[in-house]
């Protein structure tokens, strides 16, 4: 059962704590690449969603996203490579989106600071 709630700040904190412990981040990918969608908060901005638990990512792997696979990313590669590249590309990180696709959209550099 998911630990995600409607409290997006709590879900962000859960993401940091769980990924620090497991050393894994979960995302959705298909043959065309990683899932990215339009930001709900900012115009002309893309956001890539990631989860701290495989089960939460699998919960989103339905309907329009059913052709994606749930893929793990080692935390060190996510922080040291992905967050830098996504920051340069001006792509936001969607963190632990819940069943209603509600969640924080954060700057990659801000997320990286949370791991310090």
C-alpha positions, -999 to 999 in steps of 0.1 A, spaced: 0 0 0 12 35 -9 25 59 18 17 88 -5 -10 113 7 -26 145 -5 1 164 14 26 171 -14 52 185 10 51 153 31 54 133 -1 85 153 -11 101 146 23 92 109 20 109 109 -14 141 123 0 141 100 31 132 68 12 156 73 -17 184 81 8 177 48 24 172 26 -7 197 44 -29 171 40 -58 148 64 -77 120 50 -99 108 65 -132 88 55 -163 105 49 -196 95 35 -230 113 30 -263 111 67 -270 126 78 -237 117 88 -202 83 101 -193 80 139 -194 48 159 -194 36 195 -192 40 212 -159 7 219 -140 23 250 -124 44 266 -151 37 274 -188 60 260 -214 78 239 -189 83 201 -188 83 180 -157 97 145 -153 80 125 -126 100 102 -102 90 81 -72 108 67 -42 89 34 -43 85 10 -72 49 3 -63 40 41 -65 56 43 -100 37 11 -110 4 27 -99 9 54 -126 19 29 -152 -17 28 -166 -39 44 -193 -19 69 -214 13 58 -196 7 20 -199 33 16 -227 60 27 -202 81 4 -180 90 11 -144 128 15 -143 151 20 -114 179 46 -114 207 44 -88 205 75 -65 241 85 -70 236 87 -108 203 105 -104 218 132 -82 252 135 -99 242 132 -135 204 135 -140 198 165 -118 226 185 -135 214 176 -170 178 183 -162 187 216 -146 206 226 -178 176 216 -199 152 236 -176 131 205 -168 114 202 -134 113 171 -113 79 158 -103 83 141 -69 62 112 -56 30 121 -75 1 105 -57 -28 86 -73 -44 119 -84 -11 130 -100 -6 156 -74 29 164 -63 56 189 -60 74 202 -91 109 212 -80 139 226 -97 166 199 -101 191 221 -83 168 225 -53 162 188 -51 200 181 -52 205 205 -22 180 183 -2 205 154 -4 233 174 12 
